[in-house]
Amino acid sequence: MVDIVTILISILLGLVGGIANVIVWAKSWADLKEFSAFRTIIMGGIVGFVYIFLHSDYGFPNTIMTFIAGYAGTDFIRGIIEKFGKKQE
C-alpha cells in the first residue's frame, strides 16, 4: 500500500508536469489564463496519482516518470477524447 506522502508528492509532480505542458504549448500570455490550461494542469495531477497508484513503488525513476506522465499523459488523454469522443458538427 502506498502511503499518503508518496501520493501527495506524485500528485504534485503530476501538477508540475501539467504546468510544464501548459507553458510549452502556450503561444501567448492569454493562453495561460484559459480554462483549457487549468484543465491540463488538473489532468496532470490526476495522471500523476493514477501512475503512482498503479505502479505503487516510490523511488528516483518513478518520480521522474510521474513528472513525465503528468506532462505527456494530458496529450494522450486529449488525443483519445478527440478520436473516440462525440463528433461535433
C-alpha positions as CSV (number, residue, x, y, z in Angstrom):
1,M,0.0,0.0,0.0
2,V,1.2,3.5,-0.9
3,D,1.5,6.0,2.0
4,I,-0.2,9.4,1.8
5,V,3.1,11.3,1.4
6,T,4.0,9.4,-1.7
7,I,0.6,10.0,-3.1
8,L,0.8,13.8,-2.4
9,I,4.3,14.0,-3.9
10,S,3.1,12.2,-7.0
11,I,0.1,14.5,-7.4
12,L,2.4,17.5,-7.0
13,L,4.8,16.2,-9.6
14,G,1.9,15.4,-12.0
15,L,0.7,19.0,-11.5
16,V,4.2,20.3,-12.2
17,G,4.2,18.2,-15.4
18,G,0.9,19.7,-16.4
19,I,2.2,23.2,-15.7
20,A,5.2,22.4,-17.9
21,N,2.9,21.2,-20.7
22,V,0.8,24.4,-20.5
23,I,3.9,26.6,-20.6
24,V,5.5,24.7,-23.5
25,W,2.3,24.8,-25.7
26,A,1.2,28.3,-24.8
27,K,1.5,30.8,-27.7
28,S,0.7,33.9,-25.6
29,W,0.0,35.0,-22.1
30,A,-3.7,34.8,-22.8
31,D,-3.4,31.0,-23.4
32,L,-2.2,30.6,-19.8
33,K,-5.4,32.2,-18.5
34,E,-7.8,30.0,-20.4
35,F,-9.8,27.2,-18.8
36,S,-8.1,24.6,-21.0
37,A,-4.8,25.5,-19.3
38,F,-6.4,24.9,-15.9
39,R,-7.9,21.6,-17.1
40,T,-4.5,20.5,-18.4
41,I,-2.8,21.2,-15.1
42,I,-5.6,19.3,-13.2
43,M,-5.3,16.4,-15.6
44,G,-1.6,16.3,-14.9
45,G,-2.2,15.9,-11.2
46,I,-4.8,13.1,-11.8
47,V,-2.4,11.3,-14.2
48,G,0.4,11.6,-11.5
49,F,-2.0,10.0,-9.0
50,V,-3.0,7.2,-11.3
51,Y,0.6,6.5,-12.2
52,I,1.8,6.1,-8.7
53,F,-1.3,4.3,-7.6
54,L,-0.9,1.7,-10.3
55,H,2.8,1.4,-10.1
56,S,3.0,1.7,-6.2
57,D,6.8,2.0,-5.9
58,Y,8.4,5.2,-5.0
59,G,12.0,6.0,-6.0
60,F,14.1,8.1,-8.3
61,P,13.0,6.7,-11.6
62,N,9.3,6.8,-10.6
63,T,9.5,10.5,-9.5
64,I,10.8,11.4,-13.0
65,M,8.2,9.2,-14.6
66,T,5.4,10.8,-12.6
67,F,6.5,14.2,-13.9
68,I,6.7,12.8,-17.5
69,A,3.3,11.2,-17.1
70,G,1.8,14.5,-15.9
71,Y,3.4,16.2,-19.0
72,A,2.6,13.6,-21.7
73,G,-0.5,12.0,-20.2
74,T,-2.6,15.1,-20.8
75,D,-1.8,15.0,-24.5
76,F,-2.6,11.2,-24.6
77,I,-5.9,11.7,-22.8
78,R,-6.8,14.6,-25.1
79,G,-6.0,12.5,-28.2
80,I,-8.2,9.7,-27.0
81,I,-11.1,12.1,-26.4
82,E,-10.7,13.7,-29.8
83,K,-10.5,10.3,-31.6
84,F,-13.3,8.5,-29.8
85,G,-15.3,11.4,-28.4
86,K,-18.6,12.6,-29.7
87,K,-18.3,14.2,-33.2
88,Q,-19.3,17.9,-33.2
89,E,-20.7,19.3,-36.4
